[in-house]
Each structure stands twice: as C-alpha cells, then as structure tokens.
C-alpha cells in the first residue's frame, strides 16, 4: 500500500466520518465503521476522486469490498 494513498485516504475518512480515531487497514469494511451508509459511501468516492484527480467507473465501484480494494483502485487509476 502506498503511503501517500494511505495518508490521503485516512484524511478523507476522518473528514467524511468526522472521526480522527479511524485506523485504516486494508481489511477494513463498511460493516466495521459506525455511520457508514450509502450517503457516506458516495461522499468517500467523490472525495477520493477529487483528491486524486481520478474517476471511478461503475465496475470499479462495484468491485470495492474493503479499504484495500479502494487503495488498489486508486493506485491503478493513478498509473493509467
């Protein structure tokens, strides 16, 4: 996992969930984060796209099962 991607996503999660105590791991899922609903999910995706200057396809979003998948998707989009 890229340190800059991890740091940026940590900041995004903290802002979206208004919590500074979230510890992002590759295995972290929505079920483990109180308040992670569809609205927050859309907010996370939009903030991530804006921060990294990328755009996720529907297929990208459908494939996201945990934070590690999100990190990998960001890395792939940045390389493209």
Secondary structure as a PSIPRED ss2 file (coil, helix, strand):
# PSIPRED VFORMAT (PSIPRED V4.0)

   1 X C   1.000  0.000  0.000
   2 X C   1.000  0.000  0.000
   3 X H   0.000  1.000  0.000
   4 X H   0.000  1.000  0.000
   5 X H   0.000  1.000  0.000
   6 X H   0.000  1.000  0.000
   7 X H   0.000  1.000  0.000
   8 X H   0.000  1.000  0.000
   9 X H   0.000  1.000  0.000
  10 X H   0.000  1.000  0.000
  11 X H   0.000  1.000  0.000
  12 X H   0.000  1.000  0.000
  13 X H   0.000  1.000  0.000
  14 X H   0.000  1.000  0.000
  15 X H   0.000  1.000  0.000
  16 X H   0.000  1.000  0.000
  17 X H   0.000  1.000  0.000
  18 X C   1.000  0.000  0.000
  19 X C   1.000  0.000  0.000
  20 X C   1.000  0.000  0.000
  21 X C   1.000  0.000  0.000
  22 X C   1.000  0.000  0.000
  23 X C   1.000  0.000  0.000
  24 X C   1.000  0.000  0.000
  25 X C   1.000  0.000  0.000
  26 X C   1.000  0.000  0.000
  27 X C   1.000  0.000  0.000
  28 X C   1.000  0.000  0.000
  29 X C   1.000  0.000  0.000
  30 X H   0.000  1.000  0.000
  31 X H   0.000  1.000  0.000
  32 X H   0.000  1.000  0.000
  33 X C   1.000  0.000  0.000
  34 X C   1.000  0.000  0.000
  35 X C   1.000  0.000  0.000
  36 X C   1.000  0.000  0.000
  37 X C   1.000  0.000  0.000
  38 X H   0.000  1.000  0.000
  39 X H   0.000  1.000  0.000
  40 X H   0.000  1.000  0.000
  41 X H   0.000  1.000  0.000
  42 X H   0.000  1.000  0.000
  43 X H   0.000  1.000  0.000
  44 X H   0.000  1.000  0.000
  45 X H   0.000  1.000  0.000
  46 X H   0.000  1.000  0.000
  47 X H   0.000  1.000  0.000
  48 X H   0.000  1.000  0.000
  49 X H   0.000  1.000  0.000
  50 X H   0.000  1.000  0.000
  51 X H   0.000  1.000  0.000
  52 X H   0.000  1.000  0.000
  53 X C   1.000  0.000  0.000
  54 X C   1.000  0.000  0.000
  55 X C   1.000  0.000  0.000
  56 X C   1.000  0.000  0.000
  57 X C   1.000  0.000  0.000
  58 X H   0.000  1.000  0.000
  59 X H   0.000  1.000  0.000
  60 X H   0.000  1.000  0.000
  61 X H   0.000  1.000  0.000
  62 X H   0.000  1.000  0.000
  63 X C   1.000  0.000  0.000
  64 X C   1.000  0.000  0.000
  65 X C   1.000  0.000  0.000
  66 X C   1.000  0.000  0.000
  67 X H   0.000  1.000  0.000
  68 X H   0.000  1.000  0.000
  69 X H   0.000  1.000  0.000
  70 X H   0.000  1.000  0.000
  71 X H   0.000  1.000  0.000
  72 X H   0.000  1.000  0.000
  73 X H   0.000  1.000  0.000
  74 X H   0.000  1.000  0.000
  75 X H   0.000  1.000  0.000
  76 X H   0.000  1.000  0.000
  77 X H   0.000  1.000  0.000
  78 X H   0.000  1.000  0.000
  79 X H   0.000  1.000  0.000
  80 X C   1.000  0.000  0.000
